[in-house]
């Protein structure tokens, strides 16, 4: 029990450290909103016609030397926090991004109940690209 509590405290401290070390900048242009932190960015098209009115992640990138440090998840969390309860669509084009999105609640459009391993198979079957969504009212589990 103590180990679980200690791990939660460690993770909270780590998140605070990341927040303090990474100032977030936001730019808006032509219906696209970009959030940038040192080491990466994420861009969203608001109410995208290409995603049937959902907000659509248009660009997502973490510098190679900063990968594996939680920056990708931080960027995704910024989007989730910026559009609470809104439908958000993304097209995962790497297994790392697929894992990060799924860890934060996004689900595979073709199979919302898919585990990561099942999603990985679908990803491979779709030539390294997979649509995933958060808060999609049309998804049935």
C-alpha positions as CSV (number, residue, x, y, z in Angstrom):
1,X,0.0,0.0,0.0
2,X,2.8,2.4,0.9
3,X,4.6,1.7,-2.4
4,X,1.4,2.7,-4.3
5,X,1.1,6.0,-2.4
6,X,4.9,6.6,-2.8
7,X,4.6,6.0,-6.6
8,X,1.7,8.5,-6.8
9,X,3.7,11.1,-5.0
10,X,6.7,10.5,-7.3
11,X,4.5,10.8,-10.4
12,X,2.8,14.0,-9.1
13,X,6.3,15.5,-8.4
14,X,7.5,14.5,-11.8
15,X,4.4,16.1,-13.5
16,X,5.0,19.3,-11.5
17,X,8.7,19.3,-12.5
18,X,7.8,18.9,-16.2
19,X,5.2,21.7,-16.0
20,X,7.7,24.0,-14.4
21,X,10.4,23.2,-17.0
22,X,8.2,23.6,-20.0
23,X,6.4,26.8,-20.7
24,X,3.5,26.3,-23.0
25,X,3.0,28.7,-25.9
26,X,-0.2,28.8,-27.9
27,X,-0.7,30.2,-31.4
28,X,-3.8,30.3,-33.5
29,X,-4.0,30.7,-37.3
30,X,-6.7,29.8,-39.8
31,X,-8.7,27.5,-37.5
32,X,-5.5,25.7,-36.3
33,X,-4.3,26.0,-32.7
34,X,-0.7,25.0,-31.9
35,X,0.5,24.3,-28.4
36,X,4.3,24.2,-28.1
37,X,6.6,23.3,-25.3
38,X,10.4,23.0,-25.4
39,X,10.9,19.8,-27.3
40,X,7.6,19.4,-29.2
41,X,4.3,20.7,-30.4
42,X,0.7,19.6,-31.1
43,X,-1.6,21.3,-33.6
44,X,-5.4,20.9,-33.7
45,X,-7.9,21.9,-36.3
46,X,-11.0,23.0,-34.4
47,X,-14.3,21.5,-35.6
48,X,-12.6,19.9,-38.6
49,X,-14.6,19.1,-41.6
50,X,-12.2,16.2,-42.2
51,X,-13.1,14.7,-38.8
52,X,-16.9,15.3,-39.2
53,X,-16.9,18.2,-36.8
54,X,-14.5,16.8,-34.2
55,X,-11.4,18.6,-33.3
56,X,-8.6,16.9,-35.2
57,X,-5.0,16.6,-34.2
58,X,-3.2,17.8,-37.3
59,X,0.4,17.7,-36.2
60,X,2.1,16.1,-33.3
61,X,5.9,16.0,-32.8
62,X,8.4,15.4,-30.1
63,X,12.1,16.1,-30.7
64,X,14.0,12.8,-31.1
65,X,16.3,13.6,-28.1
66,X,13.3,14.4,-25.9
67,X,11.3,11.2,-26.6
68,X,10.6,8.8,-23.7
69,X,10.4,11.7,-21.2
70,X,6.6,12.2,-21.1
71,X,6.5,15.2,-23.4
72,X,4.2,13.5,-25.9
73,X,1.7,12.7,-23.2
74,X,1.9,16.2,-21.8
75,X,1.1,17.6,-25.2
76,X,-1.8,15.3,-25.6
77,X,-3.0,16.1,-22.1
78,X,-2.9,19.8,-23.0
79,X,-5.4,19.1,-25.9
80,X,-7.6,17.0,-23.6
81,X,-7.7,19.8,-21.1
82,X,-8.2,22.5,-23.7
83,X,-11.3,20.7,-25.1
84,X,-12.9,19.0,-22.1
85,X,-15.6,16.5,-23.1
86,X,-15.3,17.5,-26.8
87,X,-14.7,14.8,-29.5
88,X,-11.1,14.8,-30.6
89,X,-9.7,12.8,-33.5
90,X,-6.1,11.8,-34.3
91,X,-4.4,9.7,-36.8
92,X,-1.6,7.8,-35.1
93,X,1.4,7.3,-37.4
94,X,3.8,5.7,-35.0
95,X,3.4,3.0,-32.4
96,X,4.8,5.4,-29.7
97,X,2.1,8.0,-30.5
98,X,-0.6,5.3,-30.6
99,X,0.5,4.1,-27.2
100,X,0.5,7.7,-25.8
101,X,-2.9,8.5,-27.1
102,X,-4.4,5.2,-25.9
103,X,-2.9,5.6,-22.5
104,X,-4.8,8.9,-22.2
105,X,-8.1,7.4,-23.2
106,X,-8.3,7.6,-27.0
107,X,-9.8,4.5,-28.6
108,X,-9.4,2.9,-32.0
109,X,-12.3,4.0,-34.2
110,X,-12.6,0.6,-35.9
111,X,-12.6,-1.3,-32.6
112,X,-13.1,0.9,-29.5
113,X,-12.6,-2.1,-27.1
114,X,-9.2,-2.9,-28.6
115,X,-6.3,-3.4,-26.3
116,X,-3.0,-1.9,-27.3
117,X,-1.8,-5.2,-28.7
118,X,-5.0,-5.5,-30.8
119,X,-4.6,-1.8,-31.9
120,X,-1.0,-2.6,-32.8
121,X,-2.2,-5.3,-35.2
122,X,-4.7,-3.0,-36.7
123,X,-2.0,-0.3,-37.1
124,X,0.3,-2.8,-38.9
125,X,-2.6,-4.0,-41.1
126,X,-3.3,-0.3,-42.0
127,X,0.2,0.3,-43.2
128,X,1.3,2.2,-40.0
129,X,-1.6,4.5,-39.6
130,X,-4.7,4.3,-37.4
131,X,-7.6,6.7,-36.6
132,X,-8.3,7.1,-32.9
133,X,-10.8,9.2,-31.0
134,X,-11.7,10.5,-27.6
135,X,-15.2,11.3,-26.5
136,X,-16.8,10.0,-29.7
137,X,-20.5,9.6,-29.0
138,X,-20.8,7.2,-31.9
139,X,-18.4,4.6,-30.5
140,X,-20.0,1.5,-29.0
141,X,-18.0,-0.5,-26.5
